[in-house]
Amino acid sequence: QVTLKESGPVLVKPTETLTLTCTVSGFSLSNARMGVSWIRQPPGKALEWLAHIFSNDEKSYSTSLKSRLTISKDTSKSQVVLTMTNMDPVDTATYYCARTMVRSYGMDVWGQGTTVTVSS
Amino acid sequence: DIQMTQSPSTLSASVGDRVTITCRASQSISSWLAWYQQKPGKAPKLLIYKASSLESGVPSRFSGSGSGTEFTLTISSLQPDDFATYYCQQYNSCTWTFGQGTKVEIK
């Protein structure tokens, strides 16, 4: 069974750096047919793609947030980590990680999401 | 960046209705388009990938079509479980973009 689970702080202060971890099971982060994306959703708003990491460690980022994001993976731990610097209240959202299939670039399995609030 | 525009933003329909949602890309994305269903408080669920391929386990009343810049998601006969928000998502040049969503409400 393929699962992804997000973890990280519930509350961060403005200007702080957010670090989120996605722990996957049921597949390997070294599988060339798959990658992992991070997506967020502010309350009541649409989904926003943030970043993606491929099995060969190639990374891609949202153009609008590229300067603030870093994605990395630890294949041995089955974890994908996203850091976002200089957090602001507008970054309050539910953050999801999802497996992406290279054959379709669709996101076929999602984590349950983790809600992050940015407030002083 | 490629922008995705969905229409309508909200759709009121009855059980049994045929429902069509449109997604337009700001430039050609070939067939790299997916559709998702999201219910309140839940993660999105993949319905359609590569514009018209039905994800395993998804009911056959869902179908997708289109290529280039214009795509549609059709629900042939709306069921009570289908009232939700639907998102399109494109892939191009190592970036992904979601549409703004279409909420399907009970009429």
Interface residues (C-beta under 8 A of the other chain):
Chain A: S37 I39 A46 L47 E48 W49 H52 E58 S60 S62 T63 S64 Y96 A98 M101 S104 Y105 G106 M107 D108 W110 G111 Q112 G113
Chain B: D1 W32 A34 Y36 Q38 A43 P44 K45 L46 Y49 K50 S53 E55 Y87 Q89 Y91 C94 T95 W96 T97 F98 G99 Q100 G101
